[in-house]
Amino acid sequence: MNHKLFIALMAAALAGGTSLVNADATLYGQLDLSIDAEDQDGVRDDVNMGSNRSSIGVKGSEALGNGMSAFFKLEWQVDIDDADIEKSSFNEDETSGGFTGRDQYMGLAFERFGKLTFGTMSTAYKSDAAALDPAYRTRIQSRNVGLQSVLHKGKGDAGQGRATNTVRYDSPSWNGVSGTAHYTLDNDKDVDGDDDPFGAGVRYKGGNIYAFADYITNSRSGDSDAWQVGAKYTLNAFSFWGMYEFDQGLISTQTWGTDNNGDGADVWNLGGSWTIGNNMLAFRYGQSDDGGAKIGGSKVRTEYNTWSITGQHSFSNRTKVYAGFSEQDCDNGNQDNTADVKFCEHRGEDDIFTLGMRHNF
């Protein structure tokens, strides 16, 4: 994007410009840096610094009367460790060249009928499951290490976690139950055909229970769908959760980079956490089954299991430090190292240790 325009927006927010004040605008962000050590058998053994989706944005709303309001959000990811250096292969979540767009949208909210959003935003499939990840937006978050599928990552108009060119509807909550539906307008019809992805989800929040079910498809021919279900139960200082993703072609497609070449790459994980004072300790374990994908006519294997432990200490509501370790066992993973895959490019173990700090403003 135009950096001068971005700076102008930030300056207007900080200065309390008239138009932003009328729209009740808020400047916000998240800064996160970590030291990450990764040991991948036969591939690399490296220590690096990561900017874990550090971001800055402006959001706001304006009351329009009769229970209706307008709202907007403009958020950018910025890598505060090496923003002007070419992206490295160590951490695929990093970007290069400064600012990168995240959720950017506008919409209308109705007191009794929910809200309608237009632009670039997270799918229900992504946002519902994010609440089950105690390491969310760190180097060892669930979607980085295989505890959640690649449908929770990326940005685009083919079923990625952040959907572009999208219209999303969120219903009001009825006794803790709410629903979401979203429809994406495909930008590349000349390449992929008229394939407009869509998805829907339902969730329940009440008492100690959070539960959800979501469906998503890229609307292409053949197997191109995925389902997920998940739940979390909190009892005093303890929380327990689990989720299962059922692949009907879409997870295999996004993982292996080849359209509808298999299905059955189901992913599941279980976890628990213990909070005492300002400290939290969490453990996660998960597996992915063999997806039956084929590359060059030969079946490739996607089986792996992952376990991870995470601890954090909160100095305040806005500042915390954390540490974590993840081990992904890819002994049954791909053998030829040639596929454009997201997990288990090579056989062996992939161990990651991270130590980081986060500040929200």
C-alpha positions, 0 to 999 in steps of 0.5 A: 500500500502507499506508505504516505497514505498509511502514515496520514491515517495514523497521524489523523487518528493520533491527532483526533481528526474531525472525521475520525472522531465523528466515526468514533475511531480507535488506534490499536495494535499488537507488538510481538517479538520472539527468539525462535530456535528450530531443529528440523532433521536433515534440513536446518538447525537455526536460531532467529528472531520473529515478528509474530503478526505484529500489527497496527490498525484503526477501527471505529463506528458511527451511530446512524439511528434507529438501532443501525450503525456503520463500522470499519476496520483497517489493519496492517501486519508489520514485521518489526524485526526486519521489515526492509529485509527479504523474507526468510524461509525460517518463518513463513508467517513473516512478510517483507517490505513493511506493511501487509494488509490484514482484516480490512473491511466496512459494514452495517450493524443492525440492533435486531438483525446482526451485521453485514460486512464487506471486504477482507476478513477472517472466515468463520472456519478460522475465527471460531477455532482461534479461541482454542489456541493458547499460543495464537499468533506466536511461532508455535501457534496451532496452525503453524505446527499442524495442530490445525489445518492450513485452512486457518492460514493465508489470505485469498479467494480460494478458501484461505483463512483470511478471505478477500472480496468477501461478504459476511453476515453475523447473526445476533446471539439467541440464548448464546447461539449465533451464526455466520455465513460468508461468500467470496467473489473469485477474482481469477475466474479466467484461471479457475472458472466461476468458483466463488467460495463460501462457508457457514458456522454456528457457535454457542457461548454460555456459562463454562462452555464454548462450542462450534461447527463450521463448513467451508468450500471453494466451490470447485468441481470434485472434492472441495470441502471441509468441516470442523467441530470443536468445544472448550470447557472451563472449570475454575482455573482449568480449561479443556478443549478439542477439535476435529477437522474432516477433510473432503478435499479442501485440506488436501488441496491447500496442503499439497498445492494441487487441486482436489487430488485427494481427501481424508487429510483429517486433523484433530487436537486436544489440549488443556491449560491451568491458570494460577494468578498471572501465569498460564501453562498449556499442553496440546497434542494432535495428529493428521491422517493420511490424506491420500493425495497424489503428486505426479501419479504417486501417493504421498503421505501426510501423517504426523503427530505434534505435541506442544507445551506453552507457558506465559506470565502476564505483567499486566492486561497488555504486556506478557512474556511467554515460552514454548516448545513444539515437536512435530514427528514426521517419520511418515511424512513426504520422502522426496522433498519436491512437493510444495507442502505446508507440513512435513516436507521431510521425514524426521522431527521438527523441534521449535523452541520460542521465547517472546514478549507481547504488548497490546495497545 
